Amino acid sequence: MSASGDLNLERINSGVGIIFNRSTEGTAYLVKNNIAASYSYIINGDDFALSFGLQAGITNQKLNWDKLVFGDQIGIGTGYIPGSISGAERPSIDSRFYLDANAGTNLVYGKFMLGVAAHHINRPDESLSGFQAKLPMRISGNMSYKLTLIPDQYDRDGSYLIPSIVVYKQQNITSYSAGMQYKYAGINAGIWYRGGSNAGGNDAIVLSVIFDIFNRRTNGEKFRLGISHDATSSKINYSNTSGTSEIGLGYEKYFQNSSNGGRANGLRCYDFY
């Protein structure tokens, strides 16, 4: 689960944001909650926009020991033994807080967009066992190109193809997503392939669609609904997993805080996809 909000501070060429993420592993035996704040500074030119961003947050990682099942709780031929108690030694701590820091930069030049980011810069220790386990730094890069099919001044009713690629590297693992979006007015549909250095169990076809609904064009107010579905194409085939679906909802509004007024008052430093 993820929830976020951001605000464009036009007068100082900046932006601020906040994001909350929650994830669970297995049957909720390991839960992570993270809240982070971000700041960005934008340099605008006649045909480019260059932004720099910093993000820092606090993560809480909590282990529910009582939900874990160990070998001495499993009977041969019978499986899990109800009510059994493991002889495994319980860790001294089952919850940990740590600081996590990220940074990145993004450039839009004409119809191209390029970006790079570093995650877990401080390499926080997330161990619950008492032995150090530093989170490896992750590097990501993205590149997109916006091909105009039917032009429109404000991208409201135009038609575009946007091929993109995103690459991640963490220690000796590399993964990537490559695909294309088709954007027309308030509809955006895309198809992607996800693979990597361990693609034997990681590759998938991803389908996505985004709708801008209740779009009030006078001030840019709108709701954005996004749906995606991952269809695994590796040895762990789709018939065994049925894939994974996600849904997201966003709200956007331009504030009347300058003399420009109207939709242009709320335009971001760039609006690429």
MOMOZI-V526547 format. One record per backbone hydrogen bond with DSSP energy under -1.0 kcal/mol. CO is the residue of the C=O (numbers start at 0). NH is the residue of the N-H. Records with the same first field share a line. If there is no record, write none. Layout:
CO=NH + NH
This chain:
0=21
2=19
4=17
6=15
8=11 + 13
9=12
12=41
13=8
14=39
15=6
16=37
17=4
18=35
19=2
20=33
22=31
24=28 + 29
28=63
29=24
30=61
31=22
32=59
33=20
34=57
35=18
36=55
37=16
38=53
39=14
40=51
42=49
46=109
47=44
48=107
49=42
50=105
51=40
52=103
53=38
54=101
55=36
56=99
57=34
58=97
59=32
60=95
61=30
62=64
63=66
64=67
69=72
70=73
72=80
74=78
78=74
80=83
93=62
95=60
97=58
99=56
100=120
101=54
102=117
103=52
104=115
105=50
106=113
107=48
108=111
110=145
111=108
112=143
113=106
114=141
115=104
116=139
117=102
118=137
119=122
123=134
132=125
137=118
138=168
139=116
140=166
141=114
142=164
143=112
146=160
149=158
157=184
158=148 + 149
159=182
160=146
161=180
162=144
163=178
164=142
165=176
166=140
167=174
168=138
169=172
172=169
173=196
174=167
175=194
176=165
177=192
178=163
179=190
180=161
181=188
182=159
183=186
185=211
186=183
187=209
188=181
189=207
190=179
191=205
192=177
193=203
194=175
195=198
197=200
198=202
199=234
202=232
203=193
204=230
205=191
206=228
207=189
208=226
209=187
210=224
212=222
215=219
218=253
220=215
221=251
222=212
223=249
224=210
225=247
226=208
227=245
228=206
229=243
230=204
234=236
236=239 + 240
237=241
243=229
245=227
247=225
249=223
251=221
254=256
262=265
263=266
